[in-house]
């Protein structure tokens, strides 16, 4: 009898533990996503269960979450392959059916190097997918042998604004290039709305010969510092409940960033995550 009672209690404990793990802590929401049952807008800090039904305003909307086992998930609907969905049909799904765990931790291991004093390979530094800048600017020290900057040799960004080609010479000081948001988004062809530039090509350009060497092509994104800080602060309580120390918390925040924002300047994200942890003991 005692044995049966013990087994029953154990089953109940395991059941409660499993249910506790099956939750998704919301850390970021892009666009408008609501709970179907209540109609309330989903926001950072909310907790979703696997059976919750959520409604998306469009296919660009998504939700970033962390579950109780610290795995990171994106919740979003994939757009249809053809225009077969009626215009007024609600975009509704159950959380467990659309929760997709991230698998990009290898990006951080390959690209995160805060101790690198100068960049010897800009293609590896920027990548060929998405590169993000935290805040409005970033300084990048370049290897003089690989990228000898001078009045004659410069780094140039080439992209389109309102379908017009733009070539923007990147300012520099000795061997350090300075990428500034305002100068990139403001052009003679018009201003870029938003914080993202797609199909941006990076060149090493020699003025005297007009020769240009394409280094890489990518999507450049500027990430608002305060928004990111608030996002990290939403994550901190989740990590602290796991009894993680400051160094482990910092590492997790950096991994999270690489998962959802793409590659970035290693020194910047290392210092930024460290500051957030120190400011919120």
Steps between C-alpha positions, in 0.01 A plus 500: 500500500780734594681405181192583289459835676867582442472418128187715470675796665803450276283496186322816613834670568639405159179614333517839672868534413439422133214747484720765660762442233248528218481877506643765269619829652453782248807720454419687177203555272521629145175639363163433659435156651205432731351225716200357315314425824524847655587722207782652707824600332796275575791695646846434649467341843188300411501121535354272233395137537525240222121500456455876480361619169655817363401730216748680274419823316707385200780261400770747609385488864679264739568430867835413660483280810711301747363182655570362848793293370659821366447404135424795272198491269353712225123489447386607156287387208660404173348682202309278255667381182218648294228761542243246613414649840186717500579866563297520823603166649646533852861390542456279806717218634562297815832575669630140502437469126712799399770523770830459314814456708804697382806316371747779431734473795777402255484857366622634833778241532624586151472879517523612864854614579509803736878474540569558130700823474455552127296345223697307238199363312203733449301229322517282809434802726187619316392162365268456204167498678406757766736728690364720777640809668396572859424870526577763238862426418787255520877539457689216333879480511634346178826320434730738311657230284161367384310830481749790465271801539608833352371793297530266204363176649171495690216274603178568310144384565282458192121467530176634355269774625167544320642273228793738450856371548695655786874471564596623844864538599545393863689749715815389676770608743835341420408128478159521668184533290199671656155380400237756602127449473408855401755511220392161363125564510518857365596522131461733203258244355277538806481373856450140602201442726559241769820343626577241234684509167479192280740400223782717628835428334833578666794599277865592533527785249813655348432853375803540272417194290125487573546134575266346755519166676174363637553364850152379589127564466260509795201652676599777741280564805523766771368382838366756747701489823218577742265248339768231520581590861133462596487167318802374691349624828189293422724193466701554820235372749462181295873436521529591866231245587743242364763613755735600219803711594579832329743351250249232393224760470720721282587203276133409464406858402769503231383163365143632496611806304680296236196271468249775427696803381780334305871579508627823652816667625642268767641772725172693494271211595750376760508840673127561458393169652754542780366845586139377511595222741699734727227765503235246601653284777 
